[in-house]
Amino acid sequence: MTDYADAIARFDADIAEAKGADAAFSALQALVQATVGAKLFTYMTVDMANEVARRAYTSDAANYPTSGTKPIRYDSWFDIVHKERKYFVANTIADIAKVFPDYELINSLGCQSVVNMPVVLGGALVGTVNMLDVEGYYTPERVAAIREVVAVPAKLAAMVAR
């Protein structure tokens, strides 16, 4: 079993000082980098009343800026992440292309695998943590580490960001 104590302690210190979304999600990104890794890291908020999602944080502002919103798409990804509140995992660009219209941009950034982790507070899905990396990167062991180490801190970061 991997020891994540130092990474969790760093997150604890960072989130204790965080004020606002950028600081909160920056702390979460540092935790992800120190534990499971991600070439691209974003956090999307969800507004089901208006059926839109907004990128609240990004590790790549040039390609994935935080401005604007995009409409919620009702598809298989929505069913998995929003309805079932399960992680969406794809480890090839072909599987990513089935649900993300921007798969060519994703691929051009050297990312061919993804984990989208739903963040649920008070019974409502409030956002998703999105981690992308090279093909085949998100093995069952890495997904288990995300569940073990990132899930609860993601909820805390979402609360601080509000």
Secondary structure, DSSP 4 states (H G I P E B T S, - for coil): ----HHHHHHHHHHHHH--SHHHHHHHHHHHHHHHT--SEEEEEEEETTTTEEEEEEES-TTTS-S-S-EEPP-SHHHIIIIIS---EEE-SHHHHHTT-TTHHHHHHTT--EEEEEEEEETTEEEEEEEEEESTT-S-HHHHHHIIIIIHHHHHHHHHHH-
